[in-house]
């Protein structure tokens, strides 16, 4: 990650047309930089180029968009007009499109440069896009000709003090081979990644002279609104002090509060782990609706039951999501981008003012990403942000074993949580019983008993400990 050049500030930046993309770019692109947008067909290079153009072009600082022989200008404009930010009134006023494909075919690179010179002199653009730049390579007569063409073109663009955006279907192998990568100030790579029958899109800044930027892969989606970027959430350790209330908050289950020494600490994280049907969601609802009775706002982020199913479940216990203090964020686990989900959760918490959050369930998030390290980064960063804001979190995690559980979670999430509660089934003579155990509490005492519980219309009700109580000392 490079450091920002002295003397340059936000006034010298161009927006990427999206706030989170600008955050990845350390504030945006330099207004006099040479930028390469690279990637395979269909990754959104042309869309991003349009997005940058329409976000920045003005009559006083116009954009010139030059097409070559990759796609005809008519096709570029036809698809461009499907974008919500494409402004027809800007054409011929602040955004100018030109097709030089025919000229290239007839007269080659020297004529291309000559015509480009005239257009730059006439339009005085602040942004110059060439799409596709890679398509210019075959028009060099000799192997060394393209390097001379590239040197000449870069010098002309630099003299014009314009931002040059060169779009091309480059692959990773082209970075060390093609000369344009050496002269580029910024390289942005767009790609599609397939894993476990899912496809996700990734943006990576490969190079950015004179600026800091967010490293790593960042997820994005394409839509008529443009390129929507979700930066990799990987917060660094923050050792600065922050205040947390020392008053306990209820779990929503009085008998469980007693096992926890009067409830949870504010800003803590609780993992509720157990097999299907053990009552993990009910415990989460108890936490939220119990808080609502005390005027504490809560949010359920669910990837399992839809709103109608959840409302039916809640009504069975005398609760309802129509209460203004309990909010619901439902997302399907089908085609889930965990990166997108994380940012939508952070926004939902901010808008709702929730101080209690239930995530149901981590199992679905684990299935949505093939990278266990990335999932740990998500969870760690979320928990750190919530803790510093005094927000208490309850996570549910489904385990496969119905009896005699051998592990709590697949992705080692339990060590990041302050409290760990295990729900399990026990075999009786002719029935199956439910049992609860508090396995872990940080900075607090707890009763390490195995207690039977039932789920009734009043919610989760705990019974007496199973077996003998351990002796003291």
PLY file of the C-alpha trace (Angstrom):
ply
format ascii 1.0
element vertex 473
property float x
property float y
property float z
element edge 472
property int vertex1
property int vertex2
end_header
0.00 0.00 0.00
1.71 3.18 -1.14
1.73 6.51 0.64
-0.01 9.63 -0.63
2.12 12.25 -2.33
2.64 15.47 -0.47
0.76 18.49 -1.74
-2.16 16.53 -3.24
-5.57 16.73 -1.66
-9.21 15.81 -2.25
-9.57 18.59 -4.84
-7.26 16.62 -7.16
-9.46 13.52 -7.01
-12.08 12.12 -9.36
-14.95 10.16 -7.88
-15.49 6.56 -8.95
-19.21 7.32 -8.88
-19.76 5.29 -5.72
-18.87 6.25 -2.13
-17.55 2.83 -1.12
-15.47 2.57 -4.31
-13.93 5.93 -3.45
-13.11 4.55 0.00
-11.28 1.63 -1.64
-9.39 4.15 -3.79
-8.32 6.26 -0.82
-10.64 9.10 -1.83
-10.91 8.57 -5.59
-8.70 8.62 -8.68
-6.11 11.33 -9.27
-7.39 13.86 -11.79
-4.22 13.57 -13.92
-3.59 9.83 -13.59
-3.32 7.13 -16.24
-5.74 4.40 -15.18
-6.02 0.86 -16.54
-9.38 -0.90 -16.08
-8.73 -4.59 -16.69
-10.70 -7.81 -16.62
-12.35 -10.55 -18.63
-15.42 -9.88 -20.80
-18.57 -9.22 -18.80
-16.88 -8.07 -15.59
-18.16 -4.47 -15.89
-15.16 -2.52 -17.22
-17.16 -0.40 -19.67
-19.89 0.13 -17.08
-17.32 1.42 -14.58
-15.81 3.71 -17.20
-19.28 5.17 -17.87
-19.85 5.55 -14.15
-16.65 7.56 -13.69
-17.42 9.72 -16.72
-20.95 10.70 -15.72
-19.97 11.21 -12.07
-17.34 13.81 -12.93
-17.86 15.39 -16.37
-19.04 19.01 -16.54
-19.19 21.48 -19.42
-16.09 23.17 -17.99
-14.30 19.84 -17.50
-15.77 17.49 -20.12
-15.11 13.82 -20.81
-14.12 12.34 -24.17
-15.02 8.67 -24.65
-13.24 7.04 -27.63
-14.19 3.58 -28.89
-11.80 1.51 -30.99
-12.47 -1.84 -32.66
-13.57 -3.99 -29.72
-17.22 -2.89 -29.75
-18.97 -0.42 -32.05
-19.92 2.90 -30.49
-23.59 2.28 -31.23
-23.55 -0.84 -29.04
-21.65 0.93 -26.25
-24.25 3.70 -26.22
-27.19 1.29 -26.42
-26.14 -0.53 -23.28
-24.99 2.69 -21.64
-28.49 4.12 -21.93
-29.84 1.31 -19.73
-27.90 2.75 -16.76
-29.77 5.06 -14.41
-26.92 7.58 -14.26
-26.61 7.87 -18.06
-27.60 11.49 -18.74
-28.81 12.16 -22.29
-28.65 15.92 -21.71
-24.90 15.63 -21.04
-24.17 14.26 -24.53
-22.54 16.90 -26.69
-22.33 19.24 -23.71
-20.12 17.62 -21.06
-19.71 14.07 -22.43
-18.52 13.42 -25.98
-18.44 9.96 -27.63
-16.27 9.30 -30.68
-15.74 6.13 -32.75
-12.24 5.75 -34.21
-12.57 2.08 -35.15
-12.98 2.77 -38.87
-9.99 5.11 -38.92
-7.82 2.48 -37.24
-8.82 -0.13 -39.82
-8.00 2.17 -42.71
-4.90 4.06 -41.58
-3.55 2.50 -38.36
-2.05 3.92 -35.18
-0.43 7.11 -36.62
-3.79 8.32 -37.90
-5.39 7.38 -34.57
-2.93 9.58 -32.66
-3.32 12.41 -35.15
-7.12 12.37 -34.85
-6.96 12.06 -31.09
-4.72 15.14 -30.97
-7.32 17.16 -32.84
-10.14 16.00 -30.56
-8.15 16.82 -27.43
-7.38 20.28 -28.77
-11.04 20.83 -29.65
-12.72 19.38 -26.53
-10.01 20.02 -23.92
-11.22 17.00 -21.91
-10.58 16.48 -18.22
-11.19 12.75 -18.73
-10.14 10.68 -21.75
-11.44 7.12 -22.05
-10.13 4.68 -24.68
-12.23 1.50 -24.94
-10.72 -0.95 -25.78
-7.07 0.00 -25.41
-5.84 -3.57 -25.75
-7.51 -3.75 -29.16
-4.89 -1.24 -30.41
-2.04 -3.80 -30.17
-2.65 -5.58 -33.51
-2.33 -2.27 -35.41
1.37 -1.92 -34.62
3.37 -2.76 -37.79
6.49 -3.91 -35.89
6.91 -5.30 -32.36
8.63 -2.12 -31.20
6.11 0.22 -32.82
3.54 -0.14 -30.05
6.04 0.96 -27.39
6.79 4.13 -29.36
3.06 4.70 -29.85
2.45 4.18 -26.12
5.25 6.57 -25.15
3.96 9.23 -27.53
0.33 8.85 -26.42
1.18 8.96 -22.70
3.20 12.15 -23.24
0.31 13.82 -25.07
-2.21 12.86 -22.40
0.13 14.08 -19.68
0.56 17.39 -21.49
-3.20 17.77 -21.61
-3.38 17.26 -17.80
-6.31 14.89 -18.28
-7.16 11.68 -16.51
-6.71 8.84 -18.99
-8.80 5.70 -18.50
-7.75 2.83 -20.72
-10.14 -0.13 -20.77
-8.97 -3.57 -21.84
-9.64 -7.31 -21.59
-6.32 -8.03 -19.95
-5.53 -11.15 -17.94
-3.11 -11.57 -15.02
-0.41 -12.77 -17.41
-0.51 -9.44 -19.28
0.72 -7.40 -16.29
4.37 -8.42 -16.72
4.20 -8.57 -20.52
2.35 -5.54 -21.86
4.12 -2.14 -21.67
1.00 -0.13 -20.73
1.08 -1.66 -17.24
4.49 -0.08 -16.63
3.34 3.45 -17.51
-0.04 3.21 -15.74
-0.41 5.10 -12.46
-3.39 3.03 -11.35
-4.47 -0.51 -12.21
-7.95 -1.71 -11.25
-8.75 -5.35 -11.95
-12.32 -6.69 -12.17
-12.92 -10.43 -12.07
-15.48 -13.17 -11.54
-14.72 -16.01 -9.11
-16.57 -19.33 -9.06
-16.69 -21.53 -5.95
-19.18 -24.15 -4.80
-21.53 -23.42 -7.72
-21.62 -19.75 -6.73
-20.15 -16.89 -8.72
-18.98 -13.69 -7.11
-17.38 -10.56 -8.51
-14.16 -9.14 -7.11
-12.41 -5.78 -7.53
-8.74 -5.38 -6.69
-6.47 -2.34 -6.90
-3.23 -3.74 -8.30
-1.35 -0.45 -8.36
-1.96 3.12 -7.27
0.91 5.59 -7.45
0.96 8.33 -4.86
-2.02 7.16 -2.84
-3.04 4.85 -0.06
-5.83 2.39 -0.89
-7.63 -0.61 0.59
-5.78 -3.76 -0.35
-7.27 -7.18 -1.03
-10.34 -8.37 -2.93
-13.50 -6.30 -2.66
-16.89 -7.68 -3.70
-19.11 -5.79 -6.14
-22.38 -6.22 -7.97
-23.51 -4.89 -11.35
-26.94 -3.34 -11.80
-28.56 -0.49 -13.76
-27.31 1.74 -10.93
-23.73 0.86 -11.85
-20.95 -0.80 -9.91
-21.92 -1.27 -6.26
-18.77 -2.02 -4.22
-18.53 -3.71 -0.82
-15.01 -3.21 0.56
-13.40 -6.09 2.39
-14.32 -5.70 6.05
-11.15 -6.49 7.97
-10.74 -4.03 10.83
-7.31 -3.85 12.42
-6.91 -4.22 16.16
-7.83 -1.02 18.03
-6.34 -0.81 21.53
-7.88 2.55 22.40
-10.15 2.56 25.42
-13.92 2.95 25.21
-16.67 2.98 27.82
-19.13 0.15 28.33
-22.02 0.26 30.78
-21.47 -1.97 33.82
-25.17 -2.74 34.25
-26.20 -6.22 33.08
-28.82 -6.76 30.40
-31.35 -9.56 30.50
-31.27 -12.52 28.14
-35.07 -12.37 28.10
-35.17 -15.65 30.08
-35.08 -14.97 33.86
-33.83 -18.42 34.84
-31.01 -18.17 32.27
-30.07 -14.74 33.70
-29.56 -16.46 37.04
-27.19 -18.97 35.44
-25.29 -16.05 33.87
-24.92 -14.07 37.12
-27.77 -11.70 36.23
-27.54 -11.62 32.44
-25.07 -10.48 29.78
-22.62 -7.60 29.82
-23.59 -4.74 27.45
-21.60 -4.88 24.22
-20.92 -8.59 24.61
-21.32 -11.35 22.05
-23.17 -14.58 22.81
-22.98 -17.73 20.69
-25.94 -20.08 20.94
-24.96 -23.39 19.37
-27.13 -26.46 18.92
-28.83 -28.84 16.48
-31.93 -28.08 14.42
-35.07 -27.75 16.52
-33.25 -27.08 19.79
-34.66 -23.56 20.14
-31.86 -21.29 18.95
-34.21 -18.90 17.12
-36.61 -18.82 20.08
-33.71 -17.86 22.34
-32.82 -15.07 19.94
-36.43 -13.82 19.87
-36.54 -13.92 23.69
-33.43 -11.71 23.74
-34.99 -9.17 21.36
-38.53 -9.01 22.69
-37.29 -9.11 26.29
-35.22 -6.03 25.50
-38.17 -4.36 23.77
-40.15 -4.57 27.04
-37.41 -2.44 28.58
-37.42 0.06 25.71
-34.26 -1.33 24.10
-34.41 -1.55 20.33
-33.41 -4.78 18.63
-32.74 -6.16 15.16
-33.09 -9.72 13.87
-30.88 -10.42 10.85
-32.18 -13.73 9.53
-31.16 -15.90 6.61
-33.64 -18.67 7.31
-37.33 -18.00 7.96
-39.09 -15.33 5.89
-41.06 -12.50 7.58
-44.42 -14.33 7.41
-42.95 -17.46 8.99
-41.21 -15.44 11.70
-44.36 -13.47 12.53
-46.28 -16.72 12.95
-43.54 -18.06 15.24
-43.46 -14.85 17.27
-47.24 -14.77 17.72
-47.08 -18.26 19.21
-45.24 -16.69 22.16
-47.31 -13.51 22.34
-44.83 -11.36 20.39
-45.13 -9.49 17.10
-42.75 -7.78 14.70
-45.25 -4.94 14.45
-43.74 -3.57 17.67
-41.65 -0.49 16.80
-38.70 -1.61 18.92
-37.94 -4.88 17.09
-36.78 -4.65 13.48
-36.31 -7.40 10.92
-33.69 -7.73 8.17
-34.48 -10.78 6.05
-32.17 -11.93 3.27
-32.26 -15.21 1.41
-29.18 -17.40 1.54
-29.55 -18.00 -2.23
-26.91 -16.04 -4.18
-25.80 -14.36 -0.97
-22.83 -11.97 -1.05
-21.58 -11.97 2.53
-19.78 -8.66 1.86
-23.04 -7.04 0.77
-24.91 -8.56 3.71
-22.39 -7.14 6.19
-22.79 -3.57 4.91
-26.57 -3.88 4.80
-26.52 -5.12 8.41
-24.37 -2.20 9.56
-26.73 0.22 7.82
-29.84 -1.47 9.30
-28.39 -1.26 12.81
-27.56 2.43 12.35
-30.99 3.30 10.92
-32.94 1.33 13.54
-30.84 2.45 16.49
-30.70 -1.14 17.70
-28.65 -1.98 20.80
-29.46 -5.70 20.55
-28.72 -7.69 17.41
-29.46 -11.34 16.65
-27.82 -13.03 13.64
-29.64 -16.22 12.67
-27.63 -18.12 11.54
-23.86 -18.23 11.14
-24.22 -21.59 9.40
-25.74 -19.86 6.36
-22.95 -17.27 6.26
-20.38 -20.07 6.37
-22.02 -21.77 3.39
-22.02 -18.50 1.43
-18.24 -18.13 1.51
-15.61 -20.70 0.63
-12.91 -18.77 2.51
-12.93 -19.46 6.29
-10.38 -16.69 6.89
-12.63 -14.14 5.19
-15.58 -15.24 7.33
-13.54 -14.85 10.52
-12.57 -11.35 9.41
-16.23 -10.45 8.86
-17.30 -11.74 12.26
-14.34 -10.23 14.12
-14.84 -6.82 12.52
-18.60 -6.84 13.16
-18.19 -7.83 16.80
-15.50 -5.21 17.40
-17.62 -2.46 15.86
-20.71 -3.48 17.81
-18.81 -3.77 21.08
-17.34 -0.27 20.76
-20.89 1.02 20.19
-22.32 -0.83 23.19
-24.38 -3.14 20.98
-24.98 -6.66 22.33
-24.99 -9.48 19.80
-26.43 -12.99 19.86
-25.25 -15.40 17.16
-26.86 -18.75 16.41
-24.91 -21.65 14.95
-26.38 -24.97 13.90
-24.37 -28.10 14.59
-24.88 -31.44 12.86
-24.79 -33.73 15.89
-28.11 -34.31 17.64
-26.54 -36.11 20.62
-23.08 -36.07 22.21
-21.83 -32.92 20.48
-18.11 -32.97 19.69
-17.63 -29.35 18.54
-19.42 -26.01 18.73
-18.79 -24.45 15.34
-17.18 -25.22 12.01
-15.27 -21.92 11.69
-13.80 -21.38 15.21
-16.18 -18.52 15.97
-16.68 -19.46 19.63
-13.31 -18.05 20.72
-14.39 -14.58 19.55
-17.56 -14.66 21.65
-17.85 -13.60 25.29
-20.55 -16.13 26.14
-21.17 -19.60 24.76
-24.44 -21.42 25.37
-24.94 -25.00 24.24
-28.36 -26.42 23.44
-28.58 -30.18 22.95
-30.88 -33.18 22.93
-30.61 -35.94 25.52
-32.03 -39.42 25.15
-34.51 -40.52 27.82
-36.23 -43.89 28.12
-38.99 -43.16 25.62
-38.57 -39.43 24.87
-36.02 -36.86 23.84
-35.29 -34.05 26.29
-33.73 -30.68 25.68
-30.79 -29.51 27.80
-28.92 -26.21 28.13
-25.38 -25.55 29.36
-23.51 -22.26 29.79
-20.03 -23.26 28.65
-18.30 -19.89 28.80
-18.67 -16.34 30.13
-15.93 -13.73 29.99
-15.35 -11.52 33.04
-18.20 -13.20 34.85
-19.14 -16.22 36.93
-21.71 -18.69 35.65
-23.38 -21.90 36.69
-21.81 -24.77 34.67
-24.84 -26.99 35.14
-26.70 -29.03 32.55
-30.34 -28.04 32.94
-33.38 -29.39 31.21
-35.67 -26.90 29.48
-38.95 -26.89 27.59
-40.35 -24.57 24.95
-43.87 -23.50 25.89
-46.16 -20.63 24.93
-44.25 -18.58 27.51
-40.99 -19.22 25.66
-38.00 -21.13 27.02
-38.48 -22.36 30.57
-35.60 -23.94 32.46
-36.01 -26.81 34.89
-33.80 -28.25 37.59
-30.21 -29.37 36.94
-29.83 -32.86 35.52
-27.90 -35.16 37.86
-25.99 -34.08 40.90
-24.73 -30.54 41.39
-20.89 -30.43 41.36
-19.41 -30.02 44.78
-17.86 -26.67 45.64
-14.13 -26.09 45.96
0 1
1 2
2 3
3 4
4 5
5 6
6 7
7 8
8 9
9 10
10 11
11 12
12 13
13 14
14 15
15 16
16 17
17 18
18 19
19 20
20 21
21 22
22 23
23 24
24 25
25 26
26 27
27 28
28 29
29 30
30 31
31 32
32 33
33 34
34 35
35 36
36 37
37 38
38 39
39 40
40 41
41 42
42 43
43 44
44 45
45 46
46 47
47 48
48 49
49 50
50 51
51 52
52 53
53 54
54 55
55 56
56 57
57 58
58 59
59 60
60 61
61 62
62 63
63 64
64 65
65 66
66 67
67 68
68 69
69 70
70 71
71 72
72 73
73 74
74 75
75 76
76 77
77 78
78 79
79 80
80 81
81 82
82 83
83 84
84 85
85 86
86 87
87 88
88 89
89 90
90 91
91 92
92 93
93 94
94 95
95 96
96 97
97 98
98 99
99 100
100 101
101 102
102 103
103 104
104 105
105 106
106 107
107 108
108 109
109 110
110 111
111 112
112 113
113 114
114 115
115 116
116 117
117 118
118 119
119 120
120 121
121 122
122 123
123 124
124 125
125 126
126 127
127 128
128 129
129 130
130 131
131 132
132 133
133 134
134 135
135 136
136 137
137 138
138 139
139 140
140 141
141 142
142 143
143 144
144 145
145 146
146 147
147 148
148 149
149 150
150 151
151 152
152 153
153 154
154 155
155 156
156 157
157 158
158 159
159 160
160 161
161 162
162 163
163 164
164 165
165 166
166 167
167 168
168 169
169 170
170 171
171 172
172 173
173 174
174 175
175 176
176 177
177 178
178 179
179 180
180 181
181 182
182 183
183 184
184 185
185 186
186 187
187 188
188 189
189 190
190 191
191 192
192 193
193 194
194 195
195 196
196 197
197 198
198 199
199 200
200 201
201 202
202 203
203 204
204 205
205 206
206 207
207 208
208 209
209 210
210 211
211 212
212 213
213 214
214 215
215 216
216 217
217 218
218 219
219 220
220 221
221 222
222 223
223 224
224 225
225 226
226 227
227 228
228 229
229 230
230 231
231 232
232 233
233 234
234 235
235 236
236 237
237 238
238 239
239 240
240 241
241 242
242 243
243 244
244 245
245 246
246 247
247 248
248 249
249 250
250 251
251 252
252 253
253 254
254 255
255 256
256 257
257 258
258 259
259 260
260 261
261 262
262 263
263 264
264 265
265 266
266 267
267 268
268 269
269 270
270 271
271 272
272 273
273 274
274 275
275 276
276 277
277 278
278 279
279 280
280 281
281 282
282 283
283 284
284 285
285 286
286 287
287 288
288 289
289 290
290 291
291 292
292 293
293 294
294 295
295 296
296 297
297 298
298 299
299 300
300 301
301 302
302 303
303 304
304 305
305 306
306 307
307 308
308 309
309 310
310 311
311 312
312 313
313 314
314 315
315 316
316 317
317 318
318 319
319 320
320 321
321 322
322 323
323 324
324 325
325 326
326 327
327 328
328 329
329 330
330 331
331 332
332 333
333 334
334 335
335 336
336 337
337 338
338 339
339 340
340 341
341 342
342 343
343 344
344 345
345 346
346 347
347 348
348 349
349 350
350 351
351 352
352 353
353 354
354 355
355 356
356 357
357 358
358 359
359 360
360 361
361 362
362 363
363 364
364 365
365 366
366 367
367 368
368 369
369 370
370 371
371 372
372 373
373 374
374 375
375 376
376 377
377 378
378 379
379 380
380 381
381 382
382 383
383 384
384 385
385 386
386 387
387 388
388 389
389 390
390 391
391 392
392 393
393 394
394 395
395 396
396 397
397 398
398 399
399 400
400 401
401 402
402 403
403 404
404 405
405 406
406 407
407 408
408 409
409 410
410 411
411 412
412 413
413 414
414 415
415 416
416 417
417 418
418 419
419 420
420 421
421 422
422 423
423 424
424 425
425 426
426 427
427 428
428 429
429 430
430 431
431 432
432 433
433 434
434 435
435 436
436 437
437 438
438 439
439 440
440 441
441 442
442 443
443 444
444 445
445 446
446 447
447 448
448 449
449 450
450 451
451 452
452 453
453 454
454 455
455 456
456 457
457 458
458 459
459 460
460 461
461 462
462 463
463 464
464 465
465 466
466 467
467 468
468 469
469 470
470 471
471 472
